[in-house]
Amino acid sequence: MNEVLSQDEIDQLLTAISSGETEQEAFRPVSDTRKIKIYDFKRPDKFSKEQIRTVSIMHETFARLTTTSLSAQLRSMVHVHVASVDQLTYEEFIRSIPTPTTLAVINMDPLKGNAILEIDPAITFSMIDRLFGGSGQGTKVQRDLTDIEQSVMEGIIVRILANMREAWTQVIDLRPRLGQIETNPQFAQIVPPSEMVVLVTLETKVGEEEGMMNFCIPYITIEPIISKLSSQFWFSSVRRSSTTQYLGVLKEKLANVDMDVVAEIGSINLPIRDVLSLRCGDIVRLSNVRVGDPLTLSVGSVKKFLCQPGVIGKKMGVQVLGKLDQVDDKDDFEELTEGDELYE
């Protein structure tokens, strides 16, 4: 709260300064401590921090799946983890990768446009060496892939894309497909140089060889689902998926649970003294039940069906006549229909 000084207070301050009792530096205005963020209009930020964080979480799952699948395929220790997620222009991405390298152009169906998966040459030749029976050492010579090596890398990339599809399941049913493999970044112009992209950098280690895998997604490709890249949508979709998964497991387990099925002929209320006096040969008249009336078939403690008694071979049983009117068709044991037979 600003305080207005009186004339007397102003005079006292001027006197103190002129006499040297108070230094003039003490009355310097307080500098503005607000942090100023530099904004470049040539490369505007199109992804919020929350969206970047969601992309990072998705690809942490992708990294774990890729670690497992590549370890099994290469029969070697493979470790993949997310190093960073940044937004930059496509030109900056192209300039940051070596030449030659392994550039896979990925069709992001059902999203429009393509993405780029770039694999460091050291990692590329290490994986090829492992699949050819070597120890997994990368070559020091910078060269293009041969036709055979390119075919081998296609198989590896297809497996990696399967992991990508699973990692994106919570957001979209992505069906990534390998378009072609390029070695020169200048031949992979999927968007204008000034277009903003999100770059997922994955540190990759195959045996003793270390390098990077970069997954570059243009903003125009990911724009239709940008609203889904939020923590609230992500965690709610995870909960829905988990609930659906567990519901299926519960139904499968409950389908094999044994239940008591009882055919009830009728009922009557008797005082305890009459029950204690019952003897062999006594006749008990059931209330509201006539000969030929259908019986009630109960599942557990719930009355579910109408049935009629009979004999099946040497065993007594009942035949289901139909469901009780008050029973919902969606209840358990709905598979029982008219004509089904139960016996013990």
FENDA-V556364 format. One line per field, one symbol per residue. psi: psi as a letter, one per 30 degrees, with the letter a starting at -180 (. if undefined). A space follows every 50 residues. Layout:
psi: ???
//
This chain:
psi: kkkkkleeeeeeeeeeeffgfkkfffgkkkljgkkkkkkjffikjfklee eeeeeeeefeeeeeeeeeeeeeefhljkkklkeljlklleeeeeffllkl ajjkkkkhkglkallkjkkkeeeefeeeeefggafgklkfkjllkleeee eeeeeeeeeeeeeeeefgefelikikkkdlklfjffghifllefkklkjj kjkkkjcfkkakkkjkjlefefefgeffhleeeeeeeeeeeeeeeeeeee eeeffgkkkkkkjjealkkkleeeefgklkfkkkkkkgklkfkllkjkjb gkkelklklakjbgkkalkkfllkegkkfgllgffklkfkkkl.
//
